[in-house]
Amino acid sequence: MAHCEQVPTAALTVDTVLSRMRALDTALPARDGIAVFNRVYLAVTEAVDRHIDGGRFADASAATALDVRFAERYLAAVDAAEEDRRPPACWRPLFQFRRHPGVRPLQFALAGINAHIGHDLALAVVDTCRTLGCEPVDLEDEFDRVGDLLVSLEERIRDELMPGPDLLQIADPLTHLLGSWSLERAREATWAAARALWALRRLPDVAGELTERLDAAVGFAGRMLLTPLPD
């Protein structure tokens, strides 16, 4: 597989991304929905950083660029909300419901993962290709490795944030919500969207419409994941 040309133009580095996330972790109340997702994403980014340092990625520069471009999308949404600007549609439900007492921590975590994987990751692949002067196929290994880390982390999240054995009861509403969303399916859809957006890069009107519709669809799924539930 061809490797990406090394062009260090990313605005942030992995270290600055981690610093921002750690600052958010310190500043936000633990039960805040953004804080719940931020802890999850911080763990993912730390794991990716360890894998990069440990030589687990064949192309460390490509993995770093993708990691940073990916994180920039989330941090930009946080900045928009803090500055009273509208974040992308995919993130709005999480910001709107972040303090709702009827939404459980697992819902916050999965809604954030939905927004970040379902929308941001596709755009981050395109951003990275533009930064490094390569094609999406050149990032497929890095995309898959990051996705594998997310899948393993999602399993851990479900174990840690499940509120109790009552969820084993099929009648529990959260059981139904969890069954309606799949990280694996989201990854597959994201890779297809990234390839489509890259293919449409010379048709900005069409690419813009596709991006807008993707954003809205992911936001709709996030709103469903954040349905307030009874105790």
N, C-alpha and C positions, 0 to 999 in steps of 0.2 A: 504494500500500500504506500502511495506517495505521502510524504510528510509535508506539513505546512511550512511555508517560508517564515522565518523568524523575523517578525516586525514588532518590536516592543512599543506599541502605541496605546495600550490599555490605560485608561485614566487612573485606575486604582491598581493596587497589588493585592495578593492574597493576605498579606499582613495587615494592610489597611482595612480590608473587608472584615477580617477577624476582629480587629480593634473596634470597628463600628458595631458589630454584632454583640461583642462583649459589653460595650457601653450601654447598648439597649437592654441587655440582660440585667444589668445593674440598675438601670433607671426605671424600668417598668415594673408595676406590681405583678407578682407571680401569676395571678389568675387572669390577667389581661390577655385577650385572645392573641394579640400581636406578640406578647411575651412568650406565650405557649409555642407558637410557631417559630419564633426566633430561637428558642432553645433547641428545637429540632434542627433547624437549618444551621445553627452554629455547630452542632455535633456533626452534621454532614460535611460542612466545609472543613472542619478540623480533620475529619477522616480523609477527605480528598487531599488535603495538604500533606498528611502523613504518607499517603500512597505516592504522591508526587516525589516527596523527599526520599522515599524508600525505593524509587526506581520502578514502581509498579505500572507506570504508564510508559508505553513505547516512545511517545513524543511528549516530553515534559512541558515544552513551551506551548504546545497546542492545548494540553490539559489545563495548564495555568490560565491561558487566555480564555478558554471556555468557562472555567470556574469563576473568573473575575467578571466576565461579561454577564454571566448568569446572575451573580450576586448584585451587580449594578442595577438590574431591573427591580429586584426586591427593595433595595435601599432607596431607589428613586421613588417607589411607591410610598415608602415610609416618609421620605422628605416631603412629598406632595401633601400627604395627610397632615403633617406637622405644620405646613405653611398654608393650610386651609385651601389648597388646590385639590382638584378631583384626581384621585389615583385612577389607573386603568380600571375598566369595568370588572375585570377578573378579581381585583383586590377589594372592590368597594364593599361587598357583603362582610368580609372579615373586619374591616374598619368600622362598619356600621354596627355590628353585633359584638364587638370585642369585649364589651362589659355586660352583656346580657346574662342575667343570672340563670336563665333556663338553657343555656348552651354549655355543653360539657367540654372539658379540655380536649378530649379526643376529637371532637368536632372541629374545634379551632385548629388543631394540628393538621387534620386532613383537608380542611378548607384552604389552609395556606399552601399545603403541598399541591392541591388541585390547581390553585392559581399559578404557582411557580412552575410546575411541570407542564400543565395544560396550555399555558400561554407564554410565559417568560422564556422557557427553555428553547422553544422553536425560534424565537427572535434572537436569543443568545447565540444559537448556532449560526444564524445569518450574520449577526454582528461579528462573530469570531472569524468567519470566512472572509469578511471584508477587511478585518484587521490584519489577518495573516496571509491574505492573497491566495486562498485555497478553495476547495470545493467541499460541500457537506460530506461526501464520501471519505474525504481525508480525515474527518473528525469522528467517523463512525465508531472506531475502537474506544475513543475517549468518551463519547456519548454513552456507549454501552457500559463502560466501567463505572461511570458516575451513576447511571441508572441502577446497576447492580447494588451499589452502596445504598442508594435510596430504598430499594426493595428490602434489603436486610434491615435498614433502620426503621422502615415502616412496620415491619413485624415486631420489632422491639417496642415501638411506640404503642402499638395496639396492646401489647402485653402490659406495659407500664401504666397506660392511661385508662384502661378498662376500669370502670368504677367498682366492679364486683362480680361475684358469681351469678348475680341476677341476670346478667347479659347472656348467659347461656340459655335463658328462656326465649324461645322463638317469638314470643309475643312482645318482647321489649322493643319499643320504637327504634332505639339506636341500632339494634341488630339489623333492622330493615335498611336503615340509612347506610350502614357499613357495607351491606351486600349490594348496594346500588352503584358503588364506585370502585374502580380497580386501578391501582397505580400502573400495573402492567399494560392495561389497555390505554391508559393515558400516555405512557411512554411511546407506544406504537403510533398513536395518533399524532403525537408531537413530532416524531421523526418524519412522518409523511408531510406534516404541515411545513416543517423546516425545508424539506426538499422542494415543495411546491413554491414557497416564498422565494427561495433562491432561484428557481427556474423563472419566476415572474419578476425578477429584479429590474428588468428593462421595461417593464410595464407597471410603472409606479401606481397608477390609478387602480389597476386590478389587484396588485399586491396590497395596497392600502385597504381596499374593500375586504379582502380575505382576512387581513389582520384584524380589522374592526369586527368582523363576524366571529372570528375565533375568540377574541376578547369577550364579546357579549355572551357567547355560548358557555365559555368557561365560568364567567360570572354567574350565569344562571345555575350551573351545577353547584357552584360554591354556596349560593343562596339556599339551595335545597339541603346541602350538607349542614348548614347552620340553623336548621329548623329547631326552634326551642322545644325542649322535651320536659315532661313532668319528672319529678324526682322519683 
